[in-house]
Amino acid sequence: MAQSVKLSDDVMASVRREADLHSRSVAGQITHWLRLGRAIEQSGAYDHTRVTAALEGRLDTVELGDEEAAAWLDAFTEKMSAPSTTEQAFFAKRQKLGRGVGLDAAGNLIHAAGSDAAA
Protein backbone atom coordinates (compact mmCIF):
# COMPACT_ATOMS: atom_id res chain seq x y z
CA MET A 1 0.00 0.00 0.00
CA ALA A 2 1.40 3.43 -0.96
CA GLN A 3 2.07 5.91 1.84
CA SER A 4 2.58 9.67 1.83
CA VAL A 5 5.55 11.09 3.70
CA LYS A 6 6.54 14.75 4.17
CA LEU A 7 10.18 15.47 3.38
CA SER A 8 11.95 18.81 3.62
CA ASP A 9 12.59 20.83 0.47
CA ASP A 10 16.35 20.31 0.72
CA VAL A 11 15.93 16.54 1.02
CA MET A 12 13.60 16.48 -1.98
CA ALA A 13 16.05 18.58 -4.00
CA SER A 14 18.77 16.01 -3.24
CA VAL A 15 16.44 13.15 -4.15
CA ARG A 16 15.48 14.76 -7.46
CA ARG A 17 19.09 15.58 -8.34
CA GLU A 18 20.28 12.02 -7.66
CA ALA A 19 17.22 10.48 -9.32
CA ASP A 20 17.94 12.44 -12.51
CA LEU A 21 21.62 11.58 -12.37
CA HIS A 22 20.93 7.84 -12.08
CA SER A 23 17.81 7.73 -14.30
CA ARG A 24 15.53 6.75 -11.44
CA SER A 25 12.12 7.99 -10.42
CA VAL A 26 11.86 9.98 -7.20
CA ALA A 27 10.26 6.97 -5.51
CA GLY A 28 12.95 4.73 -6.96
CA GLN A 29 15.72 6.97 -5.57
CA ILE A 30 14.16 7.05 -2.11
CA THR A 31 13.74 3.27 -2.17
CA HIS A 32 17.36 2.88 -3.29
CA TRP A 33 18.60 5.06 -0.41
CA LEU A 34 16.39 3.18 2.05
CA ARG A 35 17.89 -0.12 0.96
CA LEU A 36 21.43 1.28 1.18
CA GLY A 37 20.81 2.72 4.62
CA ARG A 38 19.34 -0.52 5.87
CA ALA A 39 22.26 -2.50 4.45
CA ILE A 40 24.75 -0.17 6.16
CA GLU A 41 22.92 -0.40 9.49
CA GLN A 42 22.92 -4.19 9.25
CA SER A 43 26.58 -4.44 8.19
CA GLY A 44 29.30 -5.19 10.69
CA ALA A 45 30.83 -1.75 10.12
CA TYR A 46 27.85 0.14 11.54
CA ASP A 47 26.10 -0.29 14.88
CA HIS A 48 23.05 1.92 15.36
CA THR A 49 23.12 1.26 19.12
CA ARG A 50 26.62 2.76 19.32
CA VAL A 51 25.56 5.83 17.33
CA THR A 52 22.57 6.29 19.66
CA ALA A 53 24.84 5.92 22.70
CA ALA A 54 27.15 8.61 21.30
CA LEU A 55 24.19 10.92 20.66
CA GLU A 56 23.09 10.40 24.27
CA GLY A 57 26.62 11.08 25.55
CA ARG A 58 27.15 7.53 26.81
CA LEU A 59 29.91 6.77 24.29
CA ASP A 60 32.81 8.98 23.24
CA THR A 61 32.60 9.74 19.52
CA VAL A 62 36.29 8.85 19.07
CA GLU A 63 35.23 5.23 19.64
CA LEU A 64 32.94 5.26 16.57
CA GLY A 65 33.98 3.74 13.25
CA ASP A 66 33.98 5.88 10.10
CA GLU A 67 30.42 4.95 9.06
CA GLU A 68 29.15 5.34 12.61
CA ALA A 69 30.86 8.73 12.98
CA ALA A 70 29.29 9.96 9.73
CA ALA A 71 25.84 8.84 10.91
CA TRP A 72 26.44 10.44 14.33
CA LEU A 73 27.49 13.74 12.73
CA ASP A 74 24.40 13.82 10.49
CA ALA A 75 22.09 13.10 13.44
CA PHE A 76 23.90 15.53 15.74
CA THR A 77 23.79 18.34 13.16
CA GLU A 78 20.08 17.77 12.57
CA LYS A 79 19.34 17.70 16.30
CA MET A 80 21.32 20.89 16.96
CA SER A 81 19.71 22.79 14.08
CA ALA A 82 16.29 22.89 15.74
CA PRO A 83 15.47 24.31 19.19
CA SER A 84 14.36 21.86 21.85
CA THR A 85 10.95 22.22 23.51
CA THR A 86 12.75 23.62 26.56
CA GLU A 87 14.45 26.28 24.43
CA GLN A 88 11.17 27.12 22.70
CA ALA A 89 9.46 27.57 26.08
CA PHE A 90 12.35 29.72 27.35
CA PHE A 91 12.18 32.12 24.39
CA ALA A 92 8.37 32.19 24.42
CA LYS A 93 8.54 33.31 28.07
CA ARG A 94 11.14 35.97 27.23
CA GLN A 95 8.99 37.21 24.36
CA LYS A 96 5.92 37.40 26.61
CA LEU A 97 7.95 39.46 29.10
CA GLY A 98 9.21 41.77 26.33
CA ARG A 99 12.82 40.69 26.75
CA GLY A 100 15.43 39.90 24.15
CA VAL A 101 14.52 36.84 22.13
CA GLY A 102 17.52 36.42 19.83
CA LEU A 103 20.16 38.10 17.72
CA ASP A 104 19.91 39.62 14.26
CA ALA A 105 22.49 38.99 11.52
CA ALA A 106 24.66 41.84 12.90
CA GLY A 107 24.63 40.37 16.42
CA ASN A 108 22.21 42.92 17.87
CA LEU A 109 19.66 41.81 20.45
CA ILE A 110 16.14 41.41 19.08
CA HIS A 111 13.26 42.21 21.44
CA ALA A 112 9.72 40.92 21.37
CA ALA A 113 7.56 42.72 18.78
CA GLY A 114 6.29 46.07 19.99
CA SER A 115 8.47 46.08 23.10
CA ASP A 116 11.09 48.65 24.09
CA ALA A 117 12.14 46.69 27.17
CA ALA A 118 15.79 45.95 27.74
CA ALA A 119 17.00 42.39 28.23
ZIMOGI-V517550 format. One record per pair of residues at least 12 apart in sequence whose ideal C-beta (glycine too) atoms are under 6 Angstrom apart, sorted by the first residue. I is the first residue (numbers start at 1). J is the second residue. D is the distance in whole Angstrom. If there is no record, write none. Layout:
# ZIMOGI-V517550
{{I,J,D} {I,J,D}}
This chain:
# ZIMOGI-V517550
{{15,29,5} {15,30,6} {45,65,6} {45,67,5} {46,67,4} {46,68,6} {50,68,6} {51,68,5} {51,71,5} {51,72,5} {54,72,5} {55,75,6} {95,112,4} {98,112,5} {98,115,3} {98,117,4} {99,119,5} {100,119,3}}
